[in-house]
Amino acid sequence: QVLSVRALRFFPFIFILFFFIFLLNFSSLFIFGVSLTGHILITAYISFSIFISLFLIGILNFGLKFFSFFVPSGVPKILLDFIIIIEIFSFAIRPFSLAIRLFANMLAGHTLMGIFSKFSAFIIKNYFLFFFIPLILVVLVFSLEIAVSIIQAYIFVSLVCIYLNDVCNLH
């Protein structure tokens, strides 16, 4: 994702960020675990702080030339103002997409776990002979949630790497 030697100095940060997001996701899968990434304020704080840091890195690396990032090359002059507004908006929406994507996926997964767990408790309490069906469902959903924890951390870090590549290379 990162094509610049200048951006490789951020590898320890990216590595730690992956494990941090994964551990926040994974730790909430256990009994009485709190889903920190299932709260929009936590994910918004993480994504906005990373976004502001990346913006500052871009400013420090390129100065005012960084704002040329919003001016695509080869665009007709009549469309240039409109395209610049779209580019600025698409750049500014990045932290929202990071925060909402992580929040929604973690909240949905934990809600699904809660529903299947209550369903399992109901079946075991009322129809004990069929206890293995909800037990299999809970184990499968738990395995899916472990995979989702890894995948969401990977997606978050991959998007941060793409954004880091943008601020280190401009175009």
C-alpha positions, 0 to 999 in steps of 0.5 A: 500500500505504501510505495514511498521510502519516506513512508516506511518510517511509519511501519512501527506505527502501522504495525502497532495500530493493527494489533491495537485495533485487533486487540480492542476488537478481540477482547470484547468477544469474551464474557462481559467484554466491552466492545470499545470499537463498538462505540462511535466515540472511540473509533472517531477519536482514533480515526480523527487523530490519525487523520489530523496527524496525516494531514500535518505530515503532509503539510510538514513534508510539502508545505503549501504545495500539499494543497496541490493534492486537491488539484487533479491534473488534466482536468478542463479549466471549466470543471476545475473549481467543481473538481477541487470541491469534490476532492476536498470533500472526499479527503475530509470524509476519510476519518468519518468513513474509517470511524463508521466502518469499524464501529458498524461492523463491530456493533453488528457482530456483537449484536449478532452474538448477543442474539444467538446467545439469547436464542441458545439460552432459550433453546437449552432452557425449553428444548434441551434435546436440541441444545446442539443446534444453537451451540453449533450456531454460537461457535460458528458465529464466534469463529466468524467474529474472530475473523471479522476482528482480524479483517476489520483491523486489516482494513483499517490499517490498509486504509491508513496506509493508503492515506499515508501514501497519499500524504507522502507522495501527493500524486 
